[in-house]
């Protein structure tokens, strides 16, 4: 199996893992009686800072998964998977995981700048892969 497919699977598993972590975290708060199940409004900061950062890390991954899927789909269907594409998949997955982990750890200026850098690595890599297709 091509590395690009494995990295797409990894990206998907990472996104699912963040979602499972988020729902487990919230479920524990509800089961312990610290929160009610309706105290997690969508799109509005709520709960602890960690809860919100986890929520945003999950949503960031969800928002970017279609980009990765599209790039992989187009590259595969145009028969353009090569060593460069496979390595680019590793870069995208690595930057996504590091972006999420940075998001979970802090919101100070340095952490936000690091997180933004990991995001830009992904965006630039997507652009390079798409430009190679035309």
DSSP file (Angstrom, degrees, kcal/mol; ACC not computed):
  #  RESIDUE AA STRUCTURE BP1 BP2  ACC     N-H-->O    O-->H-N    N-H-->O    O-->H-N    TCO  KAPPA ALPHA  PHI   PSI    X-CA   Y-CA   Z-CA
    1    1 A X              0   0    0      0, 0.0     2,-0.0     0, 0.0     5,-0.0   0.000 360.0 360.0 360.0 138.1    0.0    0.0    0.0
    2    2 A X    >>  -     0   0    0      1,-0.1     4,-1.5     4,-0.0     3,-0.8  -0.339 360.0-124.2 -65.1 144.7    1.3    3.5   -0.9
    3    3 A X  H 3> S+     0   0    0      1,-0.2     4,-2.7     2,-0.2     5,-0.2   0.849 109.1  63.5 -58.4 -36.8    2.4    5.6    2.0
    4    4 A X  H 3> S+     0   0    0      1,-0.2     4,-1.7     2,-0.2    -1,-0.2   0.866 103.2  48.9 -59.8 -35.6    0.0    8.4    1.0
    5    5 A X  H <> S+     0   0    0     -3,-0.8     4,-2.4     2,-0.2    -1,-0.2   0.901 110.3  50.7 -69.5 -40.1   -2.9    6.0    1.7
    6    6 A X  H  X S+     0   0    0     -4,-1.5     4,-2.6     1,-0.2    -2,-0.2   0.887 109.8  50.2 -64.5 -37.9   -1.5    5.1    5.1
    7    7 A X  H  X S+     0   0    0     -4,-2.7     4,-2.7     2,-0.2    -1,-0.2   0.864 108.8  52.1 -70.1 -33.3   -1.1    8.8    6.0
    8    8 A X  H  X S+     0   0    0     -4,-1.7     4,-2.3    -5,-0.2    -2,-0.2   0.915 110.9  47.6 -64.9 -42.0   -4.7    9.4    5.0
    9    9 A X  H  X S+     0   0    0     -4,-2.4     4,-2.8     2,-0.2    -2,-0.2   0.919 112.5  50.1 -62.0 -42.9   -5.8    6.5    7.2
   10   10 A X  H  X S+     0   0    0     -4,-2.6     4,-2.6     2,-0.2    -2,-0.2   0.907 109.6  49.9 -62.2 -42.6   -3.6    8.0   10.0
   11   11 A X  H  X S+     0   0    0     -4,-2.7     4,-2.4     2,-0.2    -1,-0.2   0.917 112.7  47.8 -61.4 -44.2   -5.1   11.5    9.6
   12   12 A X  H  X S+     0   0    0     -4,-2.3     4,-2.6     1,-0.2    -2,-0.2   0.918 112.5  48.0 -64.4 -44.0   -8.6    9.9    9.8
   13   13 A X  H  X S+     0   0    0     -4,-2.8     4,-2.9     2,-0.2    -2,-0.2   0.888 110.5  52.3 -64.1 -38.4   -7.7    7.9   12.8
   14   14 A X  H  X S+     0   0    0     -4,-2.6     4,-2.4     2,-0.2    -2,-0.2   0.928 111.0  47.2 -61.5 -44.9   -6.2   11.0   14.5
   15   15 A X  H  X S+     0   0    0     -4,-2.4     4,-1.9     2,-0.2    -2,-0.2   0.921 114.2  46.6 -63.4 -44.8   -9.4   12.9   13.8
   16   16 A X  H  X S+     0   0    0     -4,-2.6     4,-2.7     1,-0.2    -2,-0.2   0.906 110.4  54.1 -62.4 -41.5  -11.5   10.1   15.2
   17   17 A X  H  X S+     0   0    0     -4,-2.9     4,-2.8     1,-0.2    -2,-0.2   0.904 107.2  49.7 -61.1 -42.6   -9.2    9.8   18.2
   18   18 A X  H  X S+     0   0    0     -4,-2.4     4,-2.5     2,-0.2    -1,-0.2   0.904 111.9  49.6 -62.5 -39.7   -9.6   13.4   19.0
   19   19 A X  H  X S+     0   0    0     -4,-1.9     4,-2.6     2,-0.2    -2,-0.2   0.902 111.9  46.9 -65.0 -41.6  -13.4   13.0   18.7
   20   20 A X  H  X S+     0   0    0     -4,-2.7     4,-2.5     2,-0.2     5,-0.2   0.914 112.5  50.5 -65.6 -42.4  -13.4   10.0   21.0
   21   21 A X  H  X S+     0   0    0     -4,-2.8     4,-2.6    -5,-0.2    -2,-0.2   0.921 112.2  48.0 -60.0 -44.7  -11.2   11.8   23.5
   22   22 A X  H  X S+     0   0    0     -4,-2.5     4,-2.4     2,-0.2    -2,-0.2   0.935 114.3  44.1 -63.4 -48.2  -13.6   14.8   23.5
   23   23 A X  H  X S+     0   0    0     -4,-2.6     4,-2.4     2,-0.2    -1,-0.2   0.860 114.7  49.9 -68.8 -33.5  -16.7   12.7   23.9
   24   24 A X  H  X S+     0   0    0     -4,-2.5     4,-2.5    -5,-0.2    -2,-0.2   0.938 110.7  49.6 -66.8 -45.9  -15.1   10.6   26.6
   25   25 A X  H  X S+     0   0    0     -4,-2.6     4,-1.8    -5,-0.2    -2,-0.2   0.928 115.3  43.6 -57.2 -47.7  -13.9   13.7   28.5
   26   26 A X  H  X S+     0   0    0     -4,-2.4     4,-2.2     1,-0.2    -1,-0.2   0.894 111.3  54.0 -67.7 -39.7  -17.4   15.2   28.3
   27   27 A X  H  X S+     0   0    0     -4,-2.4     4,-3.1     1,-0.2     5,-0.2   0.900 107.1  51.6 -61.5 -40.8  -19.1   12.0   29.2
   28   28 A X  H  X S+     0   0    0     -4,-2.5     4,-2.2     2,-0.2     6,-0.2   0.915 108.7  50.9 -62.9 -42.4  -16.9   11.6   32.3
   29   29 A X  H  <>S+     0   0    0     -4,-1.8     5,-2.2     2,-0.2     6,-1.3   0.898 113.8  45.3 -60.7 -40.3  -17.9   15.2   33.4
   30   30 A X  H ><5S+     0   0    0     -4,-2.2     3,-1.5     4,-0.2    -2,-0.2   0.935 112.7  49.3 -68.6 -46.7  -21.6   14.3   32.9
   31   31 A X  H 3<5S+     0   0    0     -4,-3.1    -2,-0.2     1,-0.3    -1,-0.2   0.823 109.7  52.1 -64.3 -31.1  -21.3   11.0   34.7
   32   32 A X  T 3<5S-     0   0    0     -4,-2.2    -1,-0.3    -5,-0.2    -2,-0.2   0.499 115.3-117.9 -81.5  -3.2  -19.5   12.6   37.7
   33   33 A X  T < 5S+     0   0    0     -3,-1.5    -3,-0.2     2,-0.3    -2,-0.1   0.625  83.7 117.9  78.3  13.6  -22.3   15.2   37.9
   34   34 A X  S   <S+     0   0    0     -5,-2.2     2,-0.3    -6,-0.2    -4,-0.2   0.733  80.4  19.0 -84.0 -22.5  -20.0   18.1   37.1
   35   35 A X  S    S-     0   0    0     -6,-1.3     2,-0.3    -9,-0.1    -2,-0.3  -0.970  73.9-125.2-141.2 154.8  -21.8   19.1   33.9
   36   36 A X    >   -     0   0    0     -2,-0.3     3,-2.1    -3,-0.1    -6,-0.1  -0.730  33.7-113.3 -94.8 154.0  -25.2   18.4   32.4
   37   37 A X  T 3  S+     0   0    0     -2,-0.3     3,-0.3     1,-0.3    -1,-0.1   0.713 116.0  55.2 -63.3 -19.3  -25.3   16.9   28.9
   38   38 A X  T 3  S+     0   0    0      1,-0.2    -1,-0.3     3,-0.0     3,-0.1   0.251  83.0  88.8 -96.7  14.0  -26.7   20.2   27.5
   39   39 A X    <   +     0   0    0     -3,-2.1    -1,-0.2     1,-0.2     2,-0.2   0.026  67.7  80.7 -99.3  27.2  -23.9   22.3   28.9
   40   40 A X        -     0   0    0     -3,-0.3    -1,-0.2     6,-0.1     2,-0.1  -0.574  67.3-171.0-127.2  67.7  -21.7   21.9   25.8
   41   41 A X    >   -     0   0    0     -2,-0.2     3,-1.1     1,-0.1     2,-0.1  -0.346  26.6-111.6 -67.2 138.9  -23.1   24.4   23.3
   42   42 A X  T 3  S+     0   0    0      1,-0.2    -1,-0.1    -2,-0.1     3,-0.1  -0.439  93.4   7.4 -70.7 138.3  -21.8   24.2   19.8
   43   43 A X  T 3  S+     0   0    0      1,-0.1     2,-0.4    -2,-0.1    -1,-0.2   0.446 106.6  98.3  76.5   0.3  -19.7   27.1   18.5
   44   44 A X  S <  S-     0   0    0     -3,-1.1    -1,-0.1     0, 0.0     2,-0.1  -0.976  82.5-108.4-122.7 132.9  -19.5   28.9   21.9
   45   45 A X        +     0   0    0     -2,-0.4     2,-0.3    -3,-0.1    -4,-0.1  -0.379  54.4 158.1 -60.9 131.4  -16.5   28.6   24.2
   46   46 A X        +     0   0    0      2,-0.2     6,-0.1    -2,-0.1    -6,-0.1  -0.970  33.0  14.8-151.5 160.4  -17.6   26.5   27.2
   47   47 A X  S    S-     0   0    0     -2,-0.3    -7,-0.0    -8,-0.1   -12,-0.0  -0.207 103.8 -16.1  69.9-162.4  -16.2   24.4   30.0
   48   48 A X     >  -     0   0    0      1,-0.1     4,-2.2     4,-0.0    -2,-0.2  -0.205  67.5-108.2 -70.4 163.9  -12.5   24.4   30.9
   49   49 A X  H  > S+     0   0    0      1,-0.2     4,-2.7     2,-0.2     5,-0.2   0.901 122.2  53.0 -58.5 -40.2   -9.8   25.8   28.7
   50   50 A X  H  > S+     0   0    0      2,-0.2     4,-2.8     1,-0.2     5,-0.2   0.924 106.5  51.9 -62.8 -43.7   -8.7   22.3   28.0
   51   51 A X  H  > S+     0   0    0      1,-0.2     4,-2.4     2,-0.2    -1,-0.2   0.920 112.6  45.8 -57.7 -44.6  -12.2   21.2   26.9
   52   52 A X  H  X S+     0   0    0     -4,-2.2     4,-2.7     2,-0.2    -1,-0.2   0.909 112.4  49.5 -67.7 -41.7  -12.4   24.1   24.5
   53   53 A X  H  X S+     0   0    0     -4,-2.7     4,-2.7     2,-0.2    -2,-0.2   0.903 112.2  48.9 -63.7 -40.1   -8.9   23.5   23.1
   54   54 A X  H  X S+     0   0    0     -4,-2.8     4,-2.3     2,-0.2    -2,-0.2   0.916 111.0  50.7 -63.8 -43.1   -9.7   19.8   22.6
   55   55 A X  H  X S+     0   0    0     -4,-2.4     4,-2.4    -5,-0.2    -2,-0.2   0.930 113.5  44.8 -58.3 -47.3  -13.0   20.8   20.9
   56   56 A X  H  X S+     0   0    0     -4,-2.7     4,-3.0     2,-0.2    -2,-0.2   0.883 110.5  53.6 -68.2 -38.7  -11.1   23.2   18.6
   57   57 A X  H  X S+     0   0    0     -4,-2.7     4,-1.9     2,-0.2    -1,-0.2   0.911 111.3  47.2 -61.8 -40.9   -8.3   20.6   17.8
   58   58 A X  H  X S+     0   0    0     -4,-2.3     4,-2.5     2,-0.2    -2,-0.2   0.939 113.5  46.8 -64.7 -47.4  -11.0   18.1   16.8
   59   59 A X  H  X S+     0   0    0     -4,-2.4     4,-2.7     1,-0.2    -2,-0.2   0.893 109.2  55.1 -64.0 -38.8  -12.8   20.6   14.7
   60   60 A X  H  X S+     0   0    0     -4,-3.0     4,-1.4     1,-0.2    -1,-0.2   0.918 110.3  46.3 -58.7 -43.1   -9.6   21.7   13.0
   61   61 A X  H  X S+     0   0    0     -4,-1.9     4,-1.7     1,-0.2    -2,-0.2   0.917 112.2  50.2 -66.3 -42.4   -8.8   18.2   12.1
   62   62 A X  H  X S+     0   0    0     -4,-2.5     4,-0.7     1,-0.2    -2,-0.2   0.898 109.5  51.8 -61.0 -40.4  -12.4   17.6   10.8
   63   63 A X  H  < S+     0   0    0     -4,-2.7     4,-0.3     1,-0.2    -1,-0.2   0.809 115.4  41.1 -66.8 -29.7  -12.1   20.8    8.7
   64   64 A X  H  X S+     0   0    0     -4,-1.4     4,-1.9    -3,-0.2     3,-0.3   0.640  92.8  81.2 -96.7 -15.9   -8.9   19.7    7.1
   65   65 A X  H  X S+     0   0    0     -4,-1.7     4,-2.7     1,-0.2     5,-0.2   0.902  90.3  53.7 -58.4 -42.5   -9.6   16.1    6.5
   66   66 A X  H  X S+     0   0    0     -4,-0.7     4,-2.5     1,-0.2    -1,-0.2   0.865 106.2  54.1 -62.0 -32.9  -11.6   16.8    3.3
   67   67 A X  H  > S+     0   0    0     -4,-0.3     4,-2.3    -3,-0.3    -1,-0.2   0.946 111.6  43.7 -62.4 -47.4   -8.6   18.7    1.9
   68   68 A X  H  X S+     0   0    0     -4,-1.9     4,-2.6     1,-0.2     5,-0.2   0.927 113.8  50.7 -64.2 -44.7   -6.3   15.8    2.5
   69   69 A X  H  X S+     0   0    0     -4,-2.7     4,-2.9     1,-0.2    -1,-0.2   0.904 110.3  50.2 -59.6 -42.6   -8.8   13.4    1.1
   70   70 A X  H  X S+     0   0    0     -4,-2.5     4,-2.8    -5,-0.2     5,-0.3   0.926 110.9  48.2 -62.7 -45.8   -9.3   15.5   -2.0
   71   71 A X  H  X S+     0   0    0     -4,-2.3     4,-2.4     2,-0.2     5,-0.2   0.922 115.0  45.2 -62.1 -43.9   -5.6   15.7   -2.7
   72   72 A X  H  X S+     0   0    0     -4,-2.6     4,-2.7     2,-0.2     5,-0.2   0.930 113.5  50.2 -65.8 -44.5   -5.1   12.0   -2.3
   73   73 A X  H  X S+     0   0    0     -4,-2.9     4,-2.7    -5,-0.2     5,-0.2   0.943 114.4  43.0 -58.7 -50.7   -8.1   11.2   -4.4
   74   74 A X  H  X S+     0   0    0     -4,-2.8     4,-1.8     2,-0.2    -1,-0.2   0.918 114.7  49.7 -63.5 -44.1   -7.0   13.4   -7.3
   75   75 A X  H  <>S+     0   0    0     -4,-2.4     5,-2.7    -5,-0.3     6,-0.3   0.924 114.4  44.7 -61.9 -44.5   -3.4   12.3   -7.1
   76   76 A X  H ><5S+     0   0    0     -4,-2.7     3,-1.5    -5,-0.2    -2,-0.2   0.932 113.3  49.3 -65.7 -45.8   -4.4    8.7   -7.1
   77   77 A X  H 3<5S+     0   0    0     -4,-2.7    -1,-0.2     1,-0.3    -2,-0.2   0.754 110.7  50.3 -69.7 -23.6   -7.0    9.0   -9.9
   78   78 A X  T 3<5S-     0   0    0     -4,-1.8    -1,-0.3    -5,-0.2    -2,-0.2   0.385 112.6-120.8 -91.9   4.2   -4.5   10.9  -12.1
   79   79 A X  T < 5S+     0   0    0     -3,-1.5    -3,-0.2    -4,-0.2    -2,-0.1   0.841  73.9 128.3  65.3  34.9   -1.9    8.2  -11.5
   80   80 A X      < +     0   0    0     -5,-2.7     2,-0.5    -6,-0.2     5,-0.2   0.123  20.1 131.1-113.4  21.3    0.5   10.6  -10.0
   81   81 A X        +     0   0    0     -6,-0.3     2,-0.2    -5,-0.2    -9,-0.0  -0.638  30.0 145.6 -75.5 125.0    1.5    8.9   -6.8
   82   82 A X     >  -     0   0    0     -2,-0.5     4,-2.4     1,-0.0     5,-0.2  -0.781  65.4 -75.0-143.6-173.3    5.3    8.9   -6.5
   83   83 A X  H  > S+     0   0    0     -2,-0.2     4,-2.5     1,-0.2     5,-0.2   0.894 128.0  53.3 -58.3 -42.5    7.9    9.2   -3.8
   84   84 A X  H  > S+     0   0    0      1,-0.2     4,-2.6     2,-0.2    -1,-0.2   0.931 109.4  47.9 -59.6 -47.1    7.4   12.9   -3.4
   85   85 A X  H  > S+     0   0    0      1,-0.2     4,-2.0     2,-0.2    -1,-0.2   0.912 111.4  50.8 -61.3 -43.7    3.6   12.5   -2.8
   86   86 A X  H  X S+     0   0    0     -4,-2.4     4,-1.3     1,-0.2    -1,-0.2   0.904 112.4  46.2 -62.2 -41.2    4.2    9.7   -0.3
   87   87 A X  H  X S+     0   0    0     -4,-2.5     4,-1.9     1,-0.2    -2,-0.2   0.883 108.8  55.9 -68.3 -37.6    6.7   11.9    1.6
   88   88 A X  H  X S+     0   0    0     -4,-2.6     4,-2.7     1,-0.2    -2,-0.2   0.870 102.6  56.7 -61.9 -36.8    4.3   14.9    1.4
   89   89 A X  H  X S+     0   0    0     -4,-2.0     4,-2.6     1,-0.2    -1,-0.2   0.896 105.9  50.0 -60.9 -40.0    1.7   12.7    3.1
   90   90 A X  H  X S+     0   0    0     -4,-1.3     4,-2.6     2,-0.2    -1,-0.2   0.887 110.3  50.5 -65.2 -38.6    4.0   12.1    6.0
   91   91 A X  H  X S+     0   0    0     -4,-1.9     4,-2.7     2,-0.2     5,-0.2   0.934 111.7  47.6 -63.7 -46.1    4.7   15.8    6.3
   92   92 A X  H  X S+     0   0    0     -4,-2.7     4,-2.4     2,-0.2    -2,-0.2   0.940 114.6  45.0 -61.5 -48.9    0.9   16.6    6.3
   93   93 A X  H  X S+     0   0    0     -4,-2.6     4,-2.6     2,-0.2     5,-0.2   0.933 114.5  48.6 -62.8 -45.7    0.2   13.9    8.9
   94   94 A X  H  X S+     0   0    0     -4,-2.6     4,-2.5     1,-0.2     5,-0.2   0.923 112.8  47.3 -60.5 -44.7    3.1   14.9   11.1
   95   95 A X  H  X S+     0   0    0     -4,-2.7     4,-2.4    -5,-0.2    -1,-0.2   0.871 111.3  52.2 -65.6 -36.4    2.2   18.6   11.0
   96   96 A X  H  X S+     0   0    0     -4,-2.4     4,-2.5    -5,-0.2    -2,-0.2   0.943 111.7  45.0 -64.5 -47.3   -1.5   17.8   11.7
   97   97 A X  H  X S+     0   0    0     -4,-2.6     4,-2.7     1,-0.2     5,-0.2   0.930 115.6  47.2 -63.1 -45.3   -0.6   15.8   14.8
   98   98 A X  H  X S+     0   0    0     -4,-2.5     4,-2.3    -5,-0.2    -1,-0.2   0.872 110.7  52.4 -66.4 -36.2    1.9   18.4   16.0
   99   99 A X  H  X S+     0   0    0     -4,-2.4     4,-2.3    -5,-0.2    -1,-0.2   0.943 112.0  45.9 -62.1 -46.7   -0.6   21.2   15.4
  100  100 A X  H  X S+     0   0    0     -4,-2.5     4,-2.2     2,-0.2    -2,-0.2   0.928 112.7  49.3 -62.4 -46.0   -3.2   19.3   17.5
  101  101 A X  H  X S+     0   0    0     -4,-2.7     4,-1.3     1,-0.2    -1,-0.2   0.896 111.5  49.3 -63.0 -39.4   -0.9   18.5   20.3
  102  102 A X  H  X S+     0   0    0     -4,-2.3     4,-1.7     1,-0.2     3,-0.3   0.909 109.4  53.0 -64.3 -40.6    0.3   22.1   20.4
  103  103 A X  H  < S+     0   0    0     -4,-2.3    -2,-0.2     1,-0.2    -1,-0.2   0.882 109.4  49.4 -60.0 -39.2   -3.3   23.3   20.5
  104  104 A X  H  < S+     0   0    0     -4,-2.2    -1,-0.2     1,-0.2    -2,-0.2   0.769 111.0  49.6 -72.6 -25.6   -4.0   21.0   23.5
  105  105 A X  H  < S-     0   0    0     -4,-1.3     2,-0.3    -3,-0.3    -2,-0.2   0.829 116.6 -12.3 -89.0 -32.3   -1.0   22.1   25.5
  106  106 A X     <  -     0   0    0     -4,-1.7    -1,-0.2     2,-0.1     0, 0.0  -0.997  29.4-153.0-164.8 160.8   -1.2   25.9   25.5
  107  107 A X        +     0   0    0     -2,-0.3    -1,-0.1    -3,-0.1    -4,-0.1   0.141  57.3 126.2-123.8  15.5   -2.6   29.1   24.1
  108  108 A X  S  > S-     0   0    0      1,-0.1     4,-2.6     4,-0.0     5,-0.2  -0.247  78.0 -98.4 -69.9 168.3    0.3   31.4   24.9
  109  109 A X  H  > S+     0   0    0      1,-0.2     4,-2.4     2,-0.2     5,-0.2   0.888 122.6  49.9 -57.4 -44.9    1.8   33.4   22.0
  110  110 A X  H  > S+     0   0    0      1,-0.2     4,-2.4     2,-0.2    -1,-0.2   0.928 111.9  48.1 -61.1 -45.0    4.6   31.0   21.3
  111  111 A X  H  > S+     0   0    0      1,-0.2     4,-2.9     2,-0.2    -2,-0.2   0.903 111.2  50.3 -63.4 -41.4    2.3   28.0   21.2
  112  112 A X  H  X S+     0   0    0     -4,-2.6     4,-2.4     2,-0.2    -1,-0.2   0.903 111.4  48.8 -63.9 -40.2   -0.1   29.8   18.9
  113  113 A X  H  X S+     0   0    0     -4,-2.4     4,-2.0    -5,-0.2    -2,-0.2   0.895 112.8  47.4 -66.0 -39.8    2.7   30.7   16.6
  114  114 A X  H  X S+     0   0    0     -4,-2.4     4,-2.3     2,-0.2    -2,-0.2   0.928 112.1  50.1 -65.4 -45.1    4.0   27.2   16.6
  115  115 A X  H  X S+     0   0    0     -4,-2.9     4,-2.0     1,-0.2    -2,-0.2   0.911 110.3  50.1 -59.8 -43.4    0.5   25.9   15.9
  116  116 A X  H  X S+     0   0    0     -4,-2.4     4,-2.8     2,-0.2    -1,-0.2   0.888 108.2  53.8 -62.3 -40.0    0.1   28.3   13.0
  117  117 A X  H  X S+     0   0    0     -4,-2.0     4,-2.1     1,-0.2    -2,-0.2   0.929 108.3  48.6 -61.4 -45.8    3.4   27.2   11.6
  118  118 A X  H  X S+     0   0    0     -4,-2.3     4,-1.5     1,-0.2    -1,-0.2   0.878 111.8  50.7 -62.2 -36.6    2.3   23.5   11.6
  119  119 A X  H  X S+     0   0    0     -4,-2.0     4,-2.3     1,-0.2    -2,-0.2   0.932 109.4  49.6 -64.9 -45.5   -1.0   24.6    9.9
  120  120 A X  H  X S+     0   0    0     -4,-2.8     4,-3.0     1,-0.2     5,-0.3   0.845 104.4  59.0 -64.9 -33.3    0.9   26.5    7.2
  121  121 A X  H  X S+     0   0    0     -4,-2.1     4,-2.0     2,-0.2    -1,-0.2   0.927 108.9  45.8 -58.6 -43.7    3.1   23.5    6.6
  122  122 A X  H  X S+     0   0    0     -4,-1.5     4,-2.6     2,-0.2    -2,-0.2   0.943 113.5  47.8 -64.0 -47.6    0.0   21.5    5.8
  123  123 A X  H  X S+     0   0    0     -4,-2.3     4,-2.5     1,-0.2    -2,-0.2   0.929 112.9  47.6 -62.1 -46.7   -1.5   24.3    3.6
  124  124 A X  H  X S+     0   0    0     -4,-3.0     4,-2.6     1,-0.2    -1,-0.2   0.898 111.9  51.2 -62.3 -39.7    1.7   24.8    1.6
  125  125 A X  H  X S+     0   0    0     -4,-2.0     4,-2.5    -5,-0.3    -2,-0.2   0.909 109.5  49.8 -65.4 -41.5    2.1   21.0    1.1
  126  126 A X  H  X S+     0   0    0     -4,-2.6     4,-2.5     2,-0.2    -2,-0.2   0.933 111.8  49.2 -59.8 -44.7   -1.5   20.8   -0.2
  127  127 A X  H  X S+     0   0    0     -4,-2.5     4,-2.9     2,-0.2     5,-0.2   0.929 110.8  49.2 -62.2 -45.7   -0.8   23.6   -2.6
  128  128 A X  H  X S+     0   0    0     -4,-2.6     4,-2.0     1,-0.2    -1,-0.2   0.930 112.2  48.6 -59.7 -45.5    2.4   22.0   -3.8
  129  129 A X  H  X S+     0   0    0     -4,-2.5     4,-0.5     1,-0.2    -1,-0.2   0.895 113.7  46.7 -63.6 -39.5    0.6   18.7   -4.4
  130  130 A X  H >X S+     0   0    0     -4,-2.5     3,-1.0     1,-0.2     4,-0.5   0.899 109.7  52.7 -70.2 -40.4   -2.2   20.4   -6.2
  131  131 A X  H >< S+     0   0    0     -4,-2.9     3,-1.2     1,-0.3    -1,-0.2   0.869 103.0  59.4 -62.2 -36.0    0.1   22.5   -8.4
  132  132 A X  H 3< S+     0   0    0     -4,-2.0    -1,-0.3     1,-0.2    -2,-0.2   0.731  97.9  62.0 -64.5 -20.3    1.9   19.3   -9.4
  133  133 A X  H <<        0   0    0     -3,-1.0    -1,-0.2    -4,-0.5    -2,-0.2   0.708 360.0 360.0 -79.5 -19.3   -1.4   17.9  -10.8
  134  134 A X    <<        0   0    0     -3,-1.2    -1,-0.2    -4,-0.5    -2,-0.2   0.460 360.0 360.0-101.5 360.0   -1.8   20.6  -13.4
